[in-house]
Amino acid sequence: MLLAKVLFNFRIKLLTVYLNEQNCFGILSLFYRKYSKL
């Protein structure tokens, strides 16, 4: 049971990291588009 819980937490953590990276990339591309027009 403990192993299942650890694996579940690990998967959640990976998902969070992945989403954070997607967010960072989205924000960077937004800034890039905004400033490339200047």
PQR file with spaces between the fields and no chain letter, atoms N, CA, C, O and H, PARSE charges and radii, in Angstrom:
ATOM       1  N    MET     1       0.840   -1.202    0.000 -0.4000 1.5000
ATOM       2  CA   MET     1       0.000    0.000    0.000 -0.0000 2.0000
ATOM       3  C    MET     1       0.875    1.253    0.000  0.5500 1.7000
ATOM       4  O    MET     1       0.579    2.234   -0.681 -0.5500 1.4000
ATOM       5  N    LEU     2       1.961    1.197    0.780 -0.4000 1.5000
ATOM       6  CA   LEU     2       2.852    2.354    0.869 -0.0000 2.0000
ATOM       7  C    LEU     2       3.470    2.645   -0.495  0.5500 1.7000
ATOM       8  O    LEU     2       3.577    3.801   -0.906 -0.5500 1.4000
ATOM       9  H    LEU     2       2.202    0.400    1.333  0.4000 1.0000
ATOM      10  N    LEU     3       3.874    1.585   -1.189 -0.4000 1.5000
ATOM      11  CA   LEU     3       4.493    1.755   -2.501 -0.0000 2.0000
ATOM      12  C    LEU     3       3.522    2.412   -3.476  0.5500 1.7000
ATOM      13  O    LEU     3       3.902    3.286   -4.255 -0.5500 1.4000
ATOM      14  H    LEU     3       3.787    0.646   -0.855  0.4000 1.0000
ATOM      15  N    ALA     4       2.262    1.978   -3.422 -0.4000 1.5000
ATOM      16  CA   ALA     4       1.257    2.559   -4.309 -0.0000 2.0000
ATOM      17  C    ALA     4       1.095    4.047   -4.026  0.5500 1.7000
ATOM      18  O    ALA     4       0.954    4.853   -4.945 -0.5500 1.4000
ATOM      19  H    ALA     4       1.953    1.267   -2.790  0.4000 1.0000
ATOM      20  N    LYS     5       1.116    4.401   -2.750 -0.4000 1.5000
ATOM      21  CA   LYS     5       0.961    5.807   -2.375 -0.0000 2.0000
ATOM      22  C    LYS     5       2.148    6.626   -2.871  0.5500 1.7000
ATOM      23  O    LYS     5       1.980    7.730   -3.389 -0.5500 1.4000
ATOM      24  H    LYS     5       1.231    3.746   -2.002  0.4000 1.0000
ATOM      25  N    VAL     6       3.346    6.075   -2.707 -0.4000 1.5000
ATOM      26  CA   VAL     6       4.559    6.771   -3.161 -0.0000 2.0000
ATOM      27  C    VAL     6       4.517    6.972   -4.671  0.5500 1.7000
ATOM      28  O    VAL     6       4.826    8.055   -5.170 -0.5500 1.4000
ATOM      29  H    VAL     6       3.483    5.178   -2.287  0.4000 1.0000
ATOM      30  N    LEU     7       4.134    5.925   -5.392 -0.4000 1.5000
ATOM      31  CA   LEU     7       4.054    6.034   -6.848 -0.0000 2.0000
ATOM      32  C    LEU     7       3.026    7.070   -7.260  0.5500 1.7000
ATOM      33  O    LEU     7       3.248    7.833   -8.200 -0.5500 1.4000
ATOM      34  H    LEU     7       3.883    5.046   -4.986  0.4000 1.0000
ATOM      35  N    PHE     8       1.905    7.100   -6.562 -0.4000 1.5000
ATOM      36  CA   PHE     8       0.855    8.068   -6.870 -0.0000 2.0000
ATOM      37  C    PHE     8       1.365    9.485   -6.654  0.5500 1.7000
ATOM      38  O    PHE     8       1.173   10.358   -7.501 -0.5500 1.4000
ATOM      39  H    PHE     8       1.724    6.481   -5.799  0.4000 1.0000
ATOM      40  N    ASN     9       2.018    9.711   -5.512 -0.4000 1.5000
ATOM      41  CA   ASN     9       2.575   11.038   -5.216 -0.0000 2.0000
ATOM      42  C    ASN     9       3.621   11.432   -6.250  0.5500 1.7000
ATOM      43  O    ASN     9       3.683   12.586   -6.674 -0.5500 1.4000
ATOM      44  H    ASN     9       2.174    9.002   -4.824  0.4000 1.0000
ATOM      45  N    PHE    10       4.437   10.472   -6.649 -0.4000 1.5000
ATOM      46  CA   PHE    10       5.481   10.734   -7.636 -0.0000 2.0000
ATOM      47  C    PHE    10       4.867   11.160   -8.966  0.5500 1.7000
ATOM      48  O    PHE    10       5.355   12.077   -9.626 -0.5500 1.4000
ATOM      49  H    PHE    10       4.387    9.535   -6.305  0.4000 1.0000
ATOM      50  N    ARG    11       3.780   10.473   -9.349 -0.4000 1.5000
ATOM      51  CA   ARG    11       3.101   10.801  -10.605 -0.0000 2.0000
ATOM      52  C    ARG    11       2.502   12.194  -10.542  0.5500 1.7000
ATOM      53  O    ARG    11       2.578   12.954  -11.507 -0.5500 1.4000
ATOM      54  H    ARG    11       3.383    9.728   -8.813  0.4000 1.0000
ATOM      55  N    ILE    12       1.906   12.529   -9.402 -0.4000 1.5000
ATOM      56  CA   ILE    12       1.334   13.868   -9.228 -0.0000 2.0000
ATOM      57  C    ILE    12       2.435   14.916   -9.343  0.5500 1.7000
ATOM      58  O    ILE    12       2.254   15.954   -9.980 -0.5500 1.4000
ATOM      59  H    ILE    12       1.844   11.912   -8.618  0.4000 1.0000
ATOM      60  N    LYS    13       3.569   14.637   -8.725 -0.4000 1.5000
ATOM      61  CA   LYS    13       4.695   15.577   -8.753 -0.0000 2.0000
ATOM      62  C    LYS    13       5.186   15.783  -10.181  0.5500 1.7000
ATOM      63  O    LYS    13       5.441   16.911  -10.604 -0.5500 1.4000
ATOM      64  H    LYS    13       3.716   13.794   -8.207  0.4000 1.0000
ATOM      65  N    LEU    14       5.318   14.680  -10.921 -0.4000 1.5000
ATOM      66  CA   LEU    14       5.759   14.779  -12.314 -0.0000 2.0000
ATOM      67  C    LEU    14       4.780   15.604  -13.127  0.5500 1.7000
ATOM      68  O    LEU    14       5.182   16.445  -13.931 -0.5500 1.4000
ATOM      69  H    LEU    14       5.111   13.764  -10.578  0.4000 1.0000
ATOM      70  N    LEU    15       3.490   15.362  -12.914 -0.4000 1.5000
ATOM      71  CA   LEU    15       2.460   16.100  -13.638 -0.0000 2.0000
ATOM      72  C    LEU    15       2.553   17.580  -13.317  0.5500 1.7000
ATOM      73  O    LEU    15       2.435   18.419  -14.210 -0.5500 1.4000
ATOM      74  H    LEU    15       3.164   14.679  -12.261  0.4000 1.0000
ATOM      75  N    THR    16       2.765   17.905  -12.047 -0.4000 1.5000
ATOM      76  CA   THR    16       2.874   19.307  -11.630 -0.0000 2.0000
ATOM      77  C    THR    16       4.067   19.971  -12.297  0.5500 1.7000
ATOM      78  O    THR    16       3.961   21.091  -12.798 -0.5500 1.4000
ATOM      79  H    THR    16       2.861   17.223  -11.322  0.4000 1.0000
ATOM      80  N    VAL    17       5.201   19.283  -12.303 -0.4000 1.5000
ATOM      81  CA   VAL    17       6.409   19.828  -12.936 -0.0000 2.0000
ATOM      82  C    VAL    17       6.159   20.059  -14.419  0.5500 1.7000
ATOM      83  O    VAL    17       6.540   21.091  -14.971 -0.5500 1.4000
ATOM      84  H    VAL    17       5.287   18.374  -11.896  0.4000 1.0000
ATOM      85  N    TYR    18       5.508   19.078  -15.063 -0.4000 1.5000
ATOM      86  CA   TYR    18       5.222   19.191  -16.493 -0.0000 2.0000
ATOM      87  C    TYR    18       4.332   20.396  -16.772  0.5500 1.7000
ATOM      88  O    TYR    18       4.588   21.162  -17.701 -0.5500 1.4000
ATOM      89  H    TYR    18       5.199   18.240  -14.615  0.4000 1.0000
ATOM      90  N    LEU    19       3.280   20.562  -15.961 -0.4000 1.5000
ATOM      91  CA   LEU    19       2.369   21.690  -16.149 -0.0000 2.0000
ATOM      92  C    LEU    19       3.086   23.008  -15.909  0.5500 1.7000
ATOM      93  O    LEU    19       2.854   23.981  -16.627 -0.5500 1.4000
ATOM      94  H    LEU    19       3.073   19.940  -15.207  0.4000 1.0000
ATOM      95  N    ASN    20       3.960   23.050  -14.901 -0.4000 1.5000
ATOM      96  CA   ASN    20       4.718   24.269  -14.626 -0.0000 2.0000
ATOM      97  C    ASN    20       5.603   24.629  -15.813  0.5500 1.7000
ATOM      98  O    ASN    20       5.717   25.801  -16.173 -0.5500 1.4000
ATOM      99  H    ASN    20       4.149   22.260  -14.318  0.4000 1.0000
ATOM     100  N    GLU    21       6.231   23.623  -16.421 -0.4000 1.5000
ATOM     101  CA   GLU    21       7.079   23.885  -17.580 -0.0000 2.0000
ATOM     102  C    GLU    21       6.244   24.403  -18.735  0.5500 1.7000
ATOM     103  O    GLU    21       6.667   25.312  -19.449 -0.5500 1.4000
ATOM     104  H    GLU    21       6.138   22.671  -16.128  0.4000 1.0000
ATOM     105  N    GLN    22       5.060   23.833  -18.927 -0.4000 1.5000
ATOM     106  CA   GLN    22       4.176   24.306  -19.992 -0.0000 2.0000
ATOM     107  C    GLN    22       3.791   25.756  -19.739  0.5500 1.7000
ATOM     108  O    GLN    22       3.778   26.568  -20.663 -0.5500 1.4000
ATOM     109  H    GLN    22       4.716   23.095  -18.347  0.4000 1.0000
ATOM     110  N    ASN    23       3.475   26.085  -18.473 -0.4000 1.5000
ATOM     111  CA   ASN    23       3.100   27.452  -18.117 -0.0000 2.0000
ATOM     112  C    ASN    23       4.240   28.416  -18.390  0.5500 1.7000
ATOM     113  O    ASN    23       4.031   29.484  -18.965 -0.5500 1.4000
ATOM     114  H    ASN    23       3.486   25.425  -17.722  0.4000 1.0000
ATOM     115  N    CYS    24       5.447   28.043  -17.979 -0.4000 1.5000
ATOM     116  CA   CYS    24       6.618   28.898  -18.200 -0.0000 2.0000
ATOM     117  C    CYS    24       6.816   29.131  -19.688  0.5500 1.7000
ATOM     118  O    CYS    24       7.086   30.254  -20.115 -0.5500 1.4000
ATOM     119  H    CYS    24       5.617   27.175  -17.512  0.4000 1.0000
ATOM     120  N    PHE    25       6.685   28.084  -20.468 -0.4000 1.5000
ATOM     121  CA   PHE    25       6.868   28.208  -21.911 -0.0000 2.0000
ATOM     122  C    PHE    25       5.799   29.113  -22.512  0.5500 1.7000
ATOM     123  O    PHE    25       6.093   29.937  -23.378 -0.5500 1.4000
ATOM     124  H    PHE    25       6.466   27.172  -20.122  0.4000 1.0000
ATOM     125  N    GLY    26       4.558   28.961  -22.053 -0.4000 1.5000
ATOM     126  CA   GLY    26       3.467   29.793  -22.544 -0.0000 2.0000
ATOM     127  C    GLY    26       3.683   31.256  -22.207  0.5500 1.7000
ATOM     128  O    GLY    26       3.463   32.135  -23.041 -0.5500 1.4000
ATOM     129  H    GLY    26       4.319   28.291  -21.350  0.4000 1.0000
ATOM     130  N    ILE    27       4.118   31.515  -20.975 -0.4000 1.5000
ATOM     131  CA   ILE    27       4.355   32.893  -20.538 -0.0000 2.0000
ATOM     132  C    ILE    27       5.502   33.500  -21.338  0.5500 1.7000
ATOM     133  O    ILE    27       5.418   34.649  -21.772 -0.5500 1.4000
ATOM     134  H    ILE    27       4.297   30.801  -20.298  0.4000 1.0000
ATOM     135  N    LEU    28       6.571   32.732  -21.533 -0.4000 1.5000
ATOM     136  CA   LEU    28       7.712   33.229  -22.308 -0.0000 2.0000
ATOM     137  C    LEU    28       7.305   33.541  -23.736  0.5500 1.7000
ATOM     138  O    LEU    28       7.706   34.568  -24.283 -0.5500 1.4000
ATOM     139  H    LEU    28       6.638   31.798  -21.181  0.4000 1.0000
ATOM     140  N    SER    29       6.515   32.672  -24.345 -0.4000 1.5000
ATOM     141  CA   SER    29       6.104   32.916  -25.726 -0.0000 2.0000
ATOM     142  C    SER    29       5.181   34.124  -25.804  0.5500 1.7000
ATOM     143  O    SER    29       5.207   34.862  -26.789 -0.5500 1.4000
ATOM     144  H    SER    29       6.189   31.838  -23.900  0.4000 1.0000
ATOM     145  N    LEU    30       4.357   34.334  -24.762 -0.4000 1.5000
ATOM     146  CA   LEU    30       3.503   35.522  -24.723 -0.0000 2.0000
ATOM     147  C    LEU    30       4.355   36.785  -24.694  0.5500 1.7000
ATOM     148  O    LEU    30       4.120   37.725  -25.452 -0.5500 1.4000
ATOM     149  H    LEU    30       4.336   33.735  -23.961  0.4000 1.0000
ATOM     150  N    PHE    31       5.351   36.792  -23.806 -0.4000 1.5000
ATOM     151  CA   PHE    31       6.242   37.951  -23.714 -0.0000 2.0000
ATOM     152  C    PHE    31       6.970   38.166  -25.035  0.5500 1.7000
ATOM     153  O    PHE    31       7.120   39.298  -25.495 -0.5500 1.4000
ATOM     154  H    PHE    31       5.542   36.028  -23.189  0.4000 1.0000
ATOM     155  N    TYR    32       7.420   37.070  -25.638 -0.4000 1.5000
ATOM     156  CA   TYR    32       8.155   37.178  -26.893 -0.0000 2.0000
ATOM     157  C    TYR    32       7.276   37.798  -27.979  0.5500 1.7000
ATOM     158  O    TYR    32       7.722   38.681  -28.711 -0.5500 1.4000
ATOM     159  H    TYR    32       7.297   36.151  -25.264  0.4000 1.0000
ATOM     160  N    ARG    33       6.031   37.339  -28.082 -0.4000 1.5000
ATOM     161  CA   ARG    33       5.128   37.886  -29.092 -0.0000 2.0000
ATOM     162  C    ARG    33       4.836   39.350  -28.816  0.5500 1.7000
ATOM     163  O    ARG    33       4.757   40.169  -29.732 -0.5500 1.4000
ATOM     164  H    ARG    33       5.669   36.621  -27.487  0.4000 1.0000
ATOM     165  N    LYS    34       4.675   39.668  -27.530 -0.4000 1.5000
ATOM     166  CA   LYS    34       4.361   41.048  -27.147 -0.0000 2.0000
ATOM     167  C    LYS    34       5.502   41.981  -27.525  0.5500 1.7000
ATOM     168  O    LYS    34       5.282   43.054  -28.085 -0.5500 1.4000
ATOM     169  H    LYS    34       4.739   39.003  -26.786  0.4000 1.0000
ATOM     170  N    TYR    35       6.734   41.555  -27.209 -0.4000 1.5000
ATOM     171  CA   TYR    35       7.877   42.443  -27.431 -0.0000 2.0000
ATOM     172  C    TYR    35       8.422   42.377  -28.854  0.5500 1.7000
ATOM     173  O    TYR    35       9.145   43.278  -29.280 -0.5500 1.4000
ATOM     174  H    TYR    35       6.913   40.683  -26.754  0.4000 1.0000
ATOM     175  N    SER    36       8.088   41.330  -29.590 -0.4000 1.5000
ATOM     176  CA   SER    36       8.573   41.267  -30.971 -0.0000 2.0000
ATOM     177  C    SER    36       7.794   42.245  -31.851  0.5500 1.7000
ATOM     178  O    SER    36       8.247   42.595  -32.941 -0.5500 1.4000
ATOM     179  H    SER    36       7.501   40.598  -29.245  0.4000 1.0000
ATOM     180  N    LYS    37       6.630   42.685  -31.385 -0.4000 1.5000
ATOM     181  CA   LYS    37       5.840   43.658  -32.142 -0.0000 2.0000
ATOM     182  C    LYS    37       6.398   45.063  -31.990  0.5500 1.7000
ATOM     183  O    LYS    37       6.151   45.927  -32.831 -0.5500 1.4000
ATOM     184  H    LYS    37       6.262   42.401  -30.500  0.4000 1.0000
ATOM     185  N    LEU    38       7.160   45.297  -30.904 -0.4000 1.5000
ATOM     186  CA   LEU    38       7.681   46.645  -30.668 -0.0000 2.0000
ATOM     187  C    LEU    38       8.761   47.008  -31.686  0.5500 1.7000
ATOM     188  O    LEU    38       9.311   48.108  -31.637 -0.5500 1.4000
ATOM     189  H    LEU    38       7.360   44.595  -30.221  0.4000 1.0000
